[in-house]
Amino acid sequence: MSLSSRLLASVYDRLLGPSEEACVAQWRAELLSDLTGVVLDIGAGTGANVPHYSGEVSLLIAAEPDRHMRRKLRERVNAGVACPVELSNASAELLPMADDSVDAVVSTLVLCSVSDPERALAQYRRVLKPGGKLVFIEHVAAHDNPGRLRWQRRVEPVWKRVFGNCHLTRDTAAIIEAAGFEFQRIDRQSMRKAAPLVRPSIRGVAVTGTL
């Protein structure tokens, strides 16, 4: 049985809290604080990214399809943001934004759970202006730890059902590259204080290249 979206939204910040304090909040700040122009935050969730955007962002489009998460997101935005914000219920795989319309797409802890990551990344690429940035933080398969990877594979069928289609074994870096992005920066590091099966992570910046 899957956790209801209402329940997941109510406990999400508490589940991520230890990792946020240990490292993830710092990663968000490093990656997001210098973004400018129109920024599309995909799967914005409860709004953990929101405090890290500066006034140099001319418009933040915070897209969250789950209505319970979006309620939490709205509360975060109403508490005060440095830039103009537009809330959207768009999903990663079907974005209503025009081609070449945003300067940066932000995807943090999203590509693990979308039904079709290749389609989502094609949408990211479509809405980004030429040379636009994809900024990402994602947990990934533990390819450098065969024992942990075996456990990820064993647990993943149940994990997906409980945690909203969250996959443990996606090779997200390879999927991003295959979608036509070129990495400007990619860091691989353990997400401290997270559950062991979701500790392997990547974060960085990619730009639209040529397929």
FENSUL-V493415 format. One record per helix or strand. SS is the DSSP state (h for helix, s for strand). FROM is the first residue (numbers start at 0). TO is the last residue. If there is no record, write none. Layout:
BEGIN
ss=SS from=FROM to=TO
ss=SS from=FROM to=TO
END
This chain:
BEGIN
ss=h from=4 to=31
ss=s from=36 to=41
ss=h from=49 to=51
ss=s from=56 to=62
ss=h from=66 to=77
ss=s from=84 to=87
ss=s from=90 to=90
ss=s from=93 to=93
ss=s from=101 to=107
ss=h from=116 to=126
ss=s from=127 to=138
ss=h from=145 to=161
ss=h from=171 to=177
ss=s from=180 to=189
ss=h from=195 to=197
ss=s from=199 to=207
END
